[in-house]
Amino acid sequence: MTDLASKTCFPCKGGIPPLVGKELEEYSRHTPDWRVVNGHHITREFKFPDFRAALDFANKVGALAEEQGHHPDIFLTWGQATVTLWTHKIDGLTESDFIMAAKIDRMAA
């Protein structure tokens, strides 16, 4: 599998099955800080020293989401931002979710 962060998210038009089994496990290995929840979505919590830093991060994730056309849920609170990804069109996970996760990881590093 090539470096996920260097790929571009692509819009899902539906009609494809969500990732499961070994394929899902393989993508998960490339984004080890993200937790797969019920095989349906991935989530990661990011910690910051204060609200401003968490807000700045959330805004950067938002700009990246607009650029990639793949929009996560972002829960923002003092010193923390939790990002959750899944592909709504198929109500499950696709490669684009893991691409976006890898891009967020790279941005956060």
PyRosetta script that sets phi, psi and omega in degrees:
from pyrosetta import init, pose_from_sequence

init()
pose = pose_from_sequence("MTDLASKTCFPCKGGIPPLVGKELEEYSRHTPDWRVVNGHHITREFKFPDFRAALDFANKVGALAEEQGHHPDIFLTWGQATVTLWTHKIDGLTESDFIMAAKIDRMAA")
pose.set_psi(1, 130.9)
pose.set_omega(1, -179.9)
pose.set_phi(2, -73.5)
pose.set_psi(2, 169.1)
pose.set_omega(2, 179.6)
pose.set_phi(3, -58.6)
pose.set_psi(3, 112.8)
pose.set_omega(3, -176.4)
pose.set_phi(4, -60.4)
pose.set_psi(4, -38.3)
pose.set_omega(4, -176.5)
pose.set_phi(5, -64.5)
pose.set_psi(5, -20.3)
pose.set_omega(5, 179.7)
pose.set_phi(6, -88.3)
pose.set_psi(6, -7.2)
pose.set_omega(6, 178.4)
pose.set_phi(7, -85.2)
pose.set_psi(7, 170.2)
pose.set_omega(7, 177.9)
pose.set_phi(8, -113.7)
pose.set_psi(8, 137.1)
pose.set_omega(8, 175.5)
pose.set_phi(9, -64.2)
pose.set_psi(9, 148.9)
pose.set_omega(9, 178.5)
pose.set_phi(10, -129.0)
pose.set_psi(10, 143.6)
pose.set_omega(10, -177.1)
pose.set_phi(11, -68.6)
pose.set_psi(11, 137.2)
pose.set_omega(11, 177.6)
pose.set_phi(12, -91.8)
pose.set_psi(12, 127.2)
pose.set_omega(12, 179.7)
pose.set_phi(13, -97.5)
pose.set_psi(13, 3.7)
pose.set_omega(13, -178.7)
pose.set_phi(14, 88.9)
pose.set_psi(14, -179.1)
pose.set_omega(14, 176.9)
pose.set_phi(15, 77.8)
pose.set_psi(15, 7.2)
pose.set_omega(15, 176.4)
pose.set_phi(16, -119.5)
pose.set_psi(16, 149.6)
pose.set_omega(16, 178.9)
pose.set_phi(17, -78.8)
pose.set_psi(17, 150.3)
pose.set_omega(17, 174.9)
pose.set_phi(18, -67.9)
pose.set_psi(18, 159.0)
pose.set_omega(18, 176.9)
pose.set_phi(19, -64.4)
pose.set_psi(19, 138.0)
pose.set_omega(19, 177.2)
pose.set_phi(20, -145.5)
pose.set_psi(20, 168.9)
pose.set_omega(20, 171.4)
pose.set_phi(21, 57.0)
pose.set_psi(21, -137.6)
pose.set_omega(21, -175.8)
pose.set_phi(22, -61.7)
pose.set_psi(22, -36.3)
pose.set_omega(22, 179.0)
pose.set_phi(23, -63.7)
pose.set_psi(23, -43.5)
pose.set_omega(23, 177.3)
pose.set_phi(24, -64.7)
pose.set_psi(24, -41.9)
pose.set_omega(24, 178.1)
pose.set_phi(25, -60.8)
pose.set_psi(25, -40.5)
pose.set_omega(25, -179.7)
pose.set_phi(26, -63.2)
pose.set_psi(26, -46.4)
pose.set_omega(26, 177.9)
pose.set_phi(27, -63.0)
pose.set_psi(27, -40.1)
pose.set_omega(27, -179.7)
pose.set_phi(28, -61.0)
pose.set_psi(28, -35.6)
pose.set_omega(28, 179.1)
pose.set_phi(29, -63.5)
pose.set_psi(29, -26.2)
pose.set_omega(29, -178.9)
pose.set_phi(30, -86.8)
pose.set_psi(30, -8.1)
pose.set_omega(30, 176.3)
pose.set_phi(31, -133.2)
pose.set_psi(31, 65.6)
pose.set_omega(31, -170.1)
pose.set_phi(32, -66.1)
pose.set_psi(32, -19.4)
pose.set_omega(32, 179.7)
pose.set_phi(33, -83.7)
pose.set_psi(33, -6.6)
pose.set_omega(33, 179.5)
pose.set_phi(34, -96.7)
pose.set_psi(34, 141.6)
pose.set_omega(34, -179.1)
pose.set_phi(35, -104.1)
pose.set_psi(35, 127.8)
pose.set_omega(35, 174.5)
pose.set_phi(36, -82.1)
pose.set_psi(36, 126.6)
pose.set_omega(36, -177.6)
pose.set_phi(37, -111.9)
pose.set_psi(37, 114.5)
pose.set_omega(37, 177.6)
pose.set_phi(38, 53.5)
pose.set_psi(38, 27.1)
pose.set_omega(38, -179.5)
pose.set_phi(39, 65.0)
pose.set_psi(39, 9.0)
pose.set_omega(39, -172.9)
pose.set_phi(40, -106.4)
pose.set_psi(40, -39.6)
pose.set_omega(40, -177.7)
pose.set_phi(41, -148.3)
pose.set_psi(41, 166.3)
pose.set_omega(41, 175.7)
pose.set_phi(42, -119.5)
pose.set_psi(42, 149.5)
pose.set_omega(42, -177.3)
pose.set_phi(43, -146.0)
pose.set_psi(43, 150.0)
pose.set_omega(43, 176.5)
pose.set_phi(44, -148.2)
pose.set_psi(44, 139.3)
pose.set_omega(44, 177.4)
pose.set_phi(45, -101.8)
pose.set_psi(45, 130.9)
pose.set_omega(45, 178.2)
pose.set_phi(46, -113.2)
pose.set_psi(46, 133.2)
pose.set_omega(46, -179.0)
pose.set_phi(47, -105.7)
pose.set_psi(47, 145.3)
pose.set_omega(47, -178.9)
pose.set_phi(48, -139.9)
pose.set_psi(48, 162.4)
pose.set_omega(48, -176.6)
pose.set_phi(49, -74.6)
pose.set_psi(49, -16.4)
pose.set_omega(49, -177.7)
pose.set_phi(50, -163.3)
pose.set_psi(50, 178.4)
pose.set_omega(50, -178.3)
pose.set_phi(51, -65.5)
pose.set_psi(51, -42.6)
pose.set_omega(51, -176.8)
pose.set_phi(52, -58.1)
pose.set_psi(52, -44.6)
pose.set_omega(52, -179.2)
pose.set_phi(53, -65.9)
pose.set_psi(53, -38.9)
pose.set_omega(53, 177.7)
pose.set_phi(54, -66.0)
pose.set_psi(54, -41.4)
pose.set_omega(54, 178.3)
pose.set_phi(55, -64.2)
pose.set_psi(55, -43.9)
pose.set_omega(55, 177.8)
pose.set_phi(56, -58.5)
pose.set_psi(56, -43.7)
pose.set_omega(56, 177.9)
pose.set_phi(57, -61.3)
pose.set_psi(57, -47.1)
pose.set_omega(57, 179.9)
pose.set_phi(58, -59.0)
pose.set_psi(58, -39.8)
pose.set_omega(58, 178.3)
pose.set_phi(59, -66.6)
pose.set_psi(59, -37.9)
pose.set_omega(59, 177.0)
pose.set_phi(60, -66.4)
pose.set_psi(60, -40.9)
pose.set_omega(60, 176.6)
pose.set_phi(61, -62.9)
pose.set_psi(61, -40.6)
pose.set_omega(61, 178.3)
pose.set_phi(62, -62.1)
pose.set_psi(62, -42.3)
pose.set_omega(62, 178.3)
pose.set_phi(63, -65.0)
pose.set_psi(63, -42.1)
pose.set_omega(63, 177.0)
pose.set_phi(64, -62.3)
pose.set_psi(64, -41.6)
pose.set_omega(64, 178.7)
pose.set_phi(65, -60.3)
pose.set_psi(65, -42.7)
pose.set_omega(65, 177.8)
pose.set_phi(66, -63.4)
pose.set_psi(66, -43.4)
pose.set_omega(66, 179.8)
pose.set_phi(67, -61.5)
pose.set_psi(67, -40.5)
pose.set_omega(67, -176.1)
pose.set_phi(68, -89.4)
pose.set_psi(68, -13.5)
pose.set_omega(68, -177.3)
pose.set_phi(69, 66.6)
pose.set_psi(69, 30.2)
pose.set_omega(69, -179.4)
pose.set_phi(70, -139.0)
pose.set_psi(70, 110.5)
pose.set_omega(70, -164.6)
pose.set_phi(71, -110.1)
pose.set_psi(71, 117.5)
pose.set_omega(71, 178.2)
pose.set_phi(72, -84.8)
pose.set_psi(72, 167.3)
pose.set_omega(72, 165.4)
pose.set_phi(73, -85.8)
pose.set_psi(73, 135.3)
pose.set_omega(73, 178.6)
pose.set_phi(74, -125.6)
pose.set_psi(74, 119.9)
pose.set_omega(74, 175.3)
pose.set_phi(75, -103.0)
pose.set_psi(75, 118.8)
pose.set_omega(75, -174.5)
pose.set_phi(76, -112.7)
pose.set_psi(76, 131.5)
pose.set_omega(76, 174.3)
pose.set_phi(77, -146.4)
pose.set_psi(77, 176.5)
pose.set_omega(77, -176.9)
pose.set_phi(78, -58.9)
pose.set_psi(78, 118.7)
pose.set_omega(78, 175.8)
pose.set_phi(79, 72.2)
pose.set_psi(79, 14.0)
pose.set_omega(79, -176.8)
pose.set_phi(80, -154.5)
pose.set_psi(80, 143.6)
pose.set_omega(80, 170.7)
pose.set_phi(81, -136.5)
pose.set_psi(81, 127.5)
pose.set_omega(81, 177.5)
pose.set_phi(82, -110.2)
pose.set_psi(82, 126.6)
pose.set_omega(82, -177.8)
pose.set_phi(83, -111.1)
pose.set_psi(83, 132.7)
pose.set_omega(83, 178.3)
pose.set_phi(84, -126.9)
pose.set_psi(84, 133.5)
pose.set_omega(84, -177.6)
pose.set_phi(85, -127.3)
pose.set_psi(85, 140.4)
pose.set_omega(85, 165.5)
pose.set_phi(86, -166.0)
pose.set_psi(86, 165.0)
pose.set_omega(86, -178.9)
pose.set_phi(87, -96.5)
pose.set_psi(87, 108.7)
pose.set_omega(87, -174.4)
pose.set_phi(88, -61.7)
pose.set_psi(88, -36.8)
pose.set_omega(88, -175.5)
pose.set_phi(89, -58.5)
pose.set_psi(89, -33.3)
pose.set_omega(89, 179.7)
pose.set_phi(90, -113.7)
pose.set_psi(90, 2.6)
pose.set_omega(90, 180.0)
pose.set_phi(91, 53.3)
pose.set_psi(91, 48.0)
pose.set_omega(91, 179.7)
pose.set_phi(92, -172.6)
pose.set_psi(92, -165.4)
pose.set_omega(92, -174.7)
pose.set_phi(93, -99.0)
pose.set_psi(93, 140.9)
pose.set_omega(93, 174.1)
pose.set_phi(94, -128.7)
pose.set_psi(94, 174.1)
pose.set_omega(94, 176.8)
pose.set_phi(95, -55.9)
pose.set_psi(95, -37.8)
pose.set_omega(95, -178.0)
pose.set_phi(96, -59.5)
pose.set_psi(96, -32.6)
pose.set_omega(96, 177.5)
pose.set_phi(97, -63.4)
pose.set_psi(97, -40.8)
pose.set_omega(97, -179.7)
pose.set_phi(98, -76.2)
pose.set_psi(98, -31.8)
pose.set_omega(98, 173.5)
pose.set_phi(99, -62.1)
pose.set_psi(99, -47.2)
pose.set_omega(99, -179.8)
pose.set_phi(100, -63.7)
pose.set_psi(100, -41.5)
pose.set_omega(100, 177.7)
pose.set_phi(101, -59.9)
pose.set_psi(101, -44.4)
pose.set_omega(101, 179.8)
pose.set_phi(102, -64.7)
pose.set_psi(102, -38.2)
pose.set_omega(102, 178.3)
pose.set_phi(103, -66.4)
pose.set_psi(103, -39.8)
pose.set_omega(103, 177.7)
pose.set_phi(104, -65.4)
pose.set_psi(104, -42.4)
pose.set_omega(104, 177.3)
pose.set_phi(105, -58.8)
pose.set_psi(105, -44.8)
pose.set_omega(105, -179.7)
pose.set_phi(106, -63.2)
pose.set_psi(106, -41.3)
pose.set_omega(106, -179.4)
pose.set_phi(107, -66.2)
pose.set_psi(107, -35.9)
pose.set_omega(107, -176.2)
pose.set_phi(108, -78.3)
pose.set_psi(108, -18.2)
pose.set_omega(108, -175.3)
pose.set_phi(109, -68.9)
pose.dump_pdb("model.pdb")
